[in-house]
Amino acid sequence: MSMQSTLEDRLKAAFVPQRLHVINESHLHAGHHHVMNGQVAEFDGKGETHFRIRIMAEKFAGMSRLERHRAVNALFEEELRGDLHALAIETAAPGETVRW
């Protein structure tokens, strides 16, 4: 299963979102230096390492921005220790103004 599918499936199961966009932004990080296999290497921008998550869910109502981010990050602890390098997280509850 692709990383994108994994992210989407877990987010849907955990939050039952009204809106969900999972965007692979790995290509935007080409040329950046990452630690891979214990060594610093230049990242080629290929693969599924950097994602932007835009999610609107009722479960976020009453939660602070920090609580929302912690809840999303908790779903992917194992992946973030592995090949998933970064998540940009944009959350909202229904009725909140969003620009996405």
N, C-alpha and C positions, 0 to 999 in steps of 0.2 A: 504494500500500500504506500502511496506517495505521502510525503510529509504534509502536503496541502490537504489531502483527503483525511489524514489523521486529525489535523487541526479542526477541519470543518465538522467531522463526525463527533468529536468530543465536545466541541462548543455547542453543537445542536442538542446533544444528549444532556449536557449539564445546565444549559441556560434557556433552551427552547426559544430562540431568538425570533423576534418579529422581522428583523433585518440582520443580515450577516454577509460580510464581504471579507474574504481571506485573500490577500494580494501578495504574490511572491515578488519581493523587491531585491532579491539576491543580486541581480545584474547591476543594480545601482551601487554596489559595494565593490565592484571589480577594482583591483589595485590596492585595496586596503590590506593591512597586515593582520593576520589572525594567528592564533596559536593552534596548530594542527599536529596531532600526534606528538605533542610535547615540544614542538619546534615552531618558531615564528616563520611564517611563509606568506607570500603575497597571494591573496585570494583572486581567483580568476573570474568570479561573478557567476559561475555556473552552479547549477544544483538548487537545492531548497534549504537555504540556511538563514535567510532574513525574510520575515513576513510582517505585513501590516494587517491587523485585525480590526475591523470596524463592526461593532455588534451592538444592537439595541435589544434589550430584554427586560421584561417586567421584573425579573429577579434582581436587577440593579437598583430598583426603586428604594430610596432610603439609605443606600450605601454611599460612602464617600468615594472619591476618585481612587484613593489609595486602596480601599477595601475591594473595589472592583478589579483593579490591576492585580492585586494579590490573589483574588479568586481565579482569574484567568491564568496567571502564571502557575498556580498550584496544579492546574490540569496537565501542565507540560514540564514538570520538574525533571523527569527522566530525559526527555528530549533536549532540554536546555543544558543538561550535563553532557550531552552527546553532540550530535551533528547540527542541532538547531542553535544558531549563534545569537539571534536577536528577534524580539517581538516588539513592534510598535503597536500599542493598544489604544484604541479609541472606543469608549463605551458610552452608552446612553440608556436611559429608561424611556419608555413611551411618554410622549408629551414634552420631552426635553428638546431644545433646539440643537440641531446638528448641521454641519456643513458638508456632509458627504452623502 
